[in-house]
Amino acid sequence: MTAVRKLVKYYVRPILNNSKNKDSLCLGSSRLYFDKIELITRNGKDISSRYLHLKEITRLPSDISRTIKIQLKKITKTRKKIKNINFNKPSIVGILNVTPDSFSDGGKFLSIDNAYAQYKKLKKEGAVIVDIGGESTRPGSKTVPAKKELQRIMPVIGQIKSNSKNSLISVDTRKSTVMKAVLKYNIDFINDVSGLRHDSKTISFLKNAKIPFIIMHSISNPAKMQKTIKYNDVLLDVYDFLENQIRKCKLKGISENKIIIDPGIGFGKTLKQNLTLIKKISLLHSLGLPVMLGSSRKSFIGKIQKNELYDDRKGGSIASVLYGLSQGIQIFRVHDVYETNQAIKVYTKLI
């Protein structure tokens, strides 16, 4: 009987800091540098890692050094603009949920007037993009029919686009029928929290629409995602998922310059797994694409402090944003735009 050969895979995580020296490389479109990497090796279920200075790479076996150099090119390449989002500085995506049951702000913005007022507030406070959702994807939530989702979001998007010429709007949806319907308003981004898994027609739609989009990692669906959580290694499994979805898009003829990636904090992850993903999020830079972090008011913050009060999570939300900044994250999806924008401005003045 022939033994099955394990596939060995290497992952490269830059160890980022603000100091530049003669051996440093620059993270693409940033002021962050690294002269050291974490090389993670996955051989079946066996995972190991070691830290290397860049000058040590040439001493490795040729196949390993070649793989590392390919990933270093992706880490250091300039991130091209998407719409008018320039990735050499952090951008804030403001959350506007037009739902009765979203985990933090459900029911607050159901009327067109309230939703539009919140949109203007988010923009004034510093949101570059406003992400509008008509279906709650909190843990345990059930799928909303496309017709109901459209009834919630279409009037709001129409109001915004009619009155705000320079608006950048993202629509948070998993359904290609919803994506197609909102195109009439020339929306700017699609944010698919299912990572393009929920609807088999989504990738073809995105190809034809030529619209930028966000691929977020999640497992199962919101109703079940916190009930059965199983990873061999959460960091590498999330990386592999995103890499595979990017590959599918490219095979369909979609330019990678249309894609933003998101590790999906809180979507089918435990407290420990969420912390691992945030702590080592710089690994995702080796996919060569802009990275978005959506940790705002998530339950892992309440679990750390042993409370479940959503309005008491601002401090934890901002802490995760500032750590994300230190790891080169370019986009932050948040509820509390004013506080986050202020924290980012102060942080960037201090480094």
Number of C-alpha atoms within 10 A of each C-alpha: 3 4 5 6 8 11 8 11 13 17 21 25 23 29 19 21 19 12 12 14 9 6 12 18 20 21 28 23 19 18 16 20 22 21 20 21 21 17 19 17 17 18 13 12 9 11 15 11 13 9 15 15 14 18 11 11 17 13 9 11 9 11 8 15 16 14 14 22 15 12 19 23 16 17 26 19 16 18 20 17 13 18 12 9 16 14 21 17 15 20 21 27 25 28 25 25 28 27 22 16 17 19 18 16 17 15 14 17 21 17 15 19 12 13 23 20 13 19 26 15 15 24 19 12 18 18 27 21 23 26 24 26 22 26 26 23 23 19 19 14 17 14 14 13 11 19 10 11 20 21 12 23 24 19 15 23 22 18 15 22 17 11 10 11 8 8 18 22 23 24 24 27 25 23 20 20 16 20 24 13 12 17 14 10 15 13 19 19 25 23 24 25 24 23 24 26 21 16 14 11 13 20 20 15 15 21 17 11 12 12 19 22 22 23 25 27 25 25 21 16 21 21 14 15 19 19 13 10 14 12 12 11 15 18 20 19 13 21 22 15 18 22 15 12 19 23 14 14 19 14 10 13 13 21 14 14 15 21 20 22 27 27 27 23 24 22 24 23 23 17 15 11 18 23 16 14 21 19 15 16 23 22 23 28 25 23 21 22 23 26 25 24 25 22 26 28 24 22 22 25 26 18 11 12 12 10 13 16 13 16 11 14 20 19 15 19 22 23 17 21 25 18 14 23 20 17 22 27 24 24 26 25 23 28 24 19 24 18 16 25 19 13 15 18 11 10 13 13 7 7 10
